[in-house]
Amino acid sequence: MRYTHTPRDARRDSSPVPPCHRALRVAADSPNRLLRIAQNGPRADCGNQIHWYIRTDHQPVCLHPHELLTAVVPEIHRWHIGAGVAYPAGDGSPWCRIAHPTLCPVRDAPEPLTHHLVSMRRSLALQTRRLLDAGAFIPPTQRPPLAGPGATSLCRPARPVVDLLCGRYLAAQPIEDIRCVARTRRRTRCLNPVLAPEKPHGTWRITAAAPDSRRLVPPAVEIAVYDLGHLPYAEQERWRAQHCPTHSMTAGAADIALGEWEIFDPLVHRRHTATWIPTGVQNRPRRRS
């Protein structure tokens, strides 16, 4: 039996079948503008491959790239995919997905884990060690700081906190390294940064970690925040979509990767908070919108 998606080597008249290149497109029923394929990439913490999906609350989640037998995955760790959205539960099939942080070798193992999942954690740890030995992966804590013009060293948070659209987010890279997630005409990810010289920049300021006084806050109640809230609404939308100025002006531009913003929680993200204004940067005067 031949599956319908399996290409044929030749037609019935023995003539060769030309290769068919499938174009990437955004599905009409997709809840996001991310392309259905090309969502994989290496995890910044361990270097292992992951797949990015959108959860039901519109937040990104990284899953292990392979399906697992439901019998070897505890119920609290099961995920399934439906219409491009990740759901934290099983779908009744004998197969399921699992979140990468559950198997990540640089994180503490949650409980309970089966013997099969413990073995997978060891395999991922060995893969991380191979990448380190080959020089193909550098942990974030060992990456050298970038030098800026006119400064001998640049001290900046590896994952800065950003005020944007009346919300507070945690970025995945330093402000200058946040990269556009749009797809180019060559079907690759755009290389342009979101921070553009011709556009108004945000300002660094020291503010309370949790504006809501009813929430528990860590001991460091004041943190450094990159404030974009004073920019025009369209400019804040561009930052939230993680697009460069070129793709922000392109109507219907598809994304080839997920936006890397996380909703900031002062307790969960305590180790990423900085209490100083980064050195080597200059706050530009605010532009009136």
N, C-alpha and C positions, 0 to 999 in steps of 0.2 A: 504494500500500500504506500502510495506517494502522497506526502502532505501537499496542500495547495500552495504553501509558501516556498517549497523547495524548487529551485530553478532547474529547468531541463537543459541537458547538454546539447540536444539537437532537436530540430523539428521533425515532424513525421516524414518529410521528404529528405531527411538527412542533412539539411542545411543547418549551419551553426546558429545558435541563438545569441544575439548580441547582448552584452551585459546590460542589465537594467539598474540604473542609479536611482535610488529612492530619495526623493527630496524631503528635507525636514520641514515640518509645518506645525503650526499650533492648532490643536484640535478645537473645534467649535464649542464642545461641551466641557473644555478644560477650565477648572476654577482659577488657573493662573496662566500667565503667558510664557511659561517655560516649555521648551520643546520636549516631546515625549522621550527622546533619546539624548545621549550625550550629557547625562546628569551625573556621571561618575567623576571621581577625582581622588587624590590622596588626602588622608587625614593629616592635619597640621601637627597633631600631637605625636603620632606614631609612624606616619608615612604609609600606612596600609590603605588599600583602595576601599572606597565607600560609595554608596549611592544616596543622593539627596532627594528627598520628597517633601511635599507640603502636608502638614497635619491638618486635622479638622479645624483647629483654631488658627490656621493660616501661618503657623510657625514652621520653619524648616526642621527636619529631623534626618539624621544620617543613619542609614541601615547597612547591615552587612550585605555585600553584593550577591550572596548566594542564598537560595532557599534551604531550609532545614526541615527535617521531619518533626512534625508536631509533638511526637512522643518524647523527643529528647529536649524539648524547650518547655520550661515551666509556663504555666498559663499567664503569669504576670509579665512575662517577657515576650509574648507573642505579638506580632504585627502582621497585617495583611494590606495589600494594595488594591484599591478599587478606583478606576477612572483617574489614575494618576495621583490619588490622595492616600496617605498612609493612615491606617486606623489601628489604635493600640488594643487589638483583640484578634482572636482567631476568626476565620470565616467558615469553619466547619470542614475544611479540606485537610488532607493528611500532611500538607505542607504549610509553612509559615515563614515569616521573616523575623529578624531579631535586630534590635538597635545596636549600632557599633559600640557605644560606650559600655555596654554589658560585656563585650569581648575585648575591649581595648586593653592592651597589656600595661599601659602607663597609668591606668586607673585602678582603684581598689575593686576587687571582685564583689559584686552584690550577692546577696543570699536570697533564695537558694539557687545553686547551679548544679546541673547534672555532670556526670563524669565526662560526657561527650563535649559539653561546653567548656569545661576546664581544659580538656585536650586542645580545643580550638584556640583558647587563650594562649596556651604554650606555643602553638604553631604561629600565631600572629606575633608573639614575642620574638621567636626565631627569625621571622621575616623582617622585623624591625632591626634586629641585630645585623642581618645581612645587608640591609640598606645602609646602616651606619658604617659598617666595615667597607662597603663599596664607595662611600662618599656620596651616595644618591639621596641621602636624607640628613638634615641637620635639625636637631631639636630646637624649638623656639628659644629655650633658655641659653643655648650655646651660640646663637646667631650674633655676629658682631654688630655693634651699633653703627648706624649710618651717619656719615659726616655731612654737615650742611655747609653752605658757603659762608665763610667768615667765622666759622666756629670749629674748634679743634675736636669737639665731641658733641654729640647730640643725645640728650637724655629725654626719651619720650616713652609713654606707655605702649606696651606691645599690643594691648587691646583697649583703646580709649573708650570712655563713656561719652556719648553724644546726645545733646538735647535737640530734638527734631520733631516737628509737627505736634507740639504739645505733649510729647512723650520722651522717654529716656531709653536709649538703646546702647548696646555694647557692640562695638565693631570687632571684626575678626583680625584686622591688621591695623598698623598705625595709619593715621589720617592720610599721609602722603602716599601710602601703598594700596589704598582701597581702589580696586580695579573695576572697570565697567564690565557688566555681565551680559551685554548685548552680543548678538551674533553678527559677524561681518559677512560680506558677500562671498568670502571664501569658506564660509561655514566654520569659522574658528572664533574663539572668544576675542573680543576687542581688547587691545593692549593699552588703551588710553586710561589714565587715572580719572577718578571722579573729581578730584580737586583740580580745577583749571585756573591758570594764571589770569585769564581775562574775566573770570567770574568773581563775585564777592565771596570772601572767605569768612569762616566763622571766627569766634574769639574764645580763647581759653579763660576760664574763670574758676574760682574756688566757691563751691556751693555745698549745701547740705546733701548728704547721701540719699536721704529719703524725705522729700518735701512733706509727705503725710506723717504727722507726728504720732498717729495712732499705730504705725507700724514699728516693729522692732528694728533697730539699726545697729550696725557693728560699732565697735569702740571708736573707729575713725569716722566721726559724723560728718566731716567736711572732706570732699573729694574734688579732684580736678575734672572739669567737664568741658568738652568742646561744644560751644553754644552756636547752633545754627538757627535758633528760633527767631532771630531778628531779620533773617533773609526773606525775600518775597516768597509767597506760597508756592509758585511754580518752581523756584529754585529748591525749596525744601522737598517738593515732590520728586525732583530729579535725584536728590541725594537718597531719598527713601527707596526709589526704584533702582538705585545704584547704576546710573547711566552717566556717561560722559556728555558734554554739551552737544556733540554731533548726533548721538543717538537719541538724546532727549527731544530733538527737533524732528526726528523721523517718526511719522505716525505709524503705529502698529508694528514697531520694531520688536522682533522676537528675542527672547533671552535664551542663551545657551547654558546658563548656570543659575543657581538660586542666589538670591540676595543673602548676604551673610550677616544681616543684622539680627541681634537677639534682644528681646525685651529685658532691660536691666533690672536685676533684683539685687539690692545691697547685701543680702545675706548669701545668696547662691554665688554671686560673682565677687565676693569679698576680696579674693586674692588678685583680682584684676584691677582694683581701684588704686588710683594714684592720688597722693595728697600734695603734689607740687605742680607748678606750672612748667611744662617742658622747656628745656633750655634749647637755644639755637633757633627758636621760632619767634616771630614778631606778630603781634596782634594788629591787624589792619583796622583803621577806623571804620565804624559801621556806616553803611550806605543807607540813606533814607529810601524806603520803598514807596 
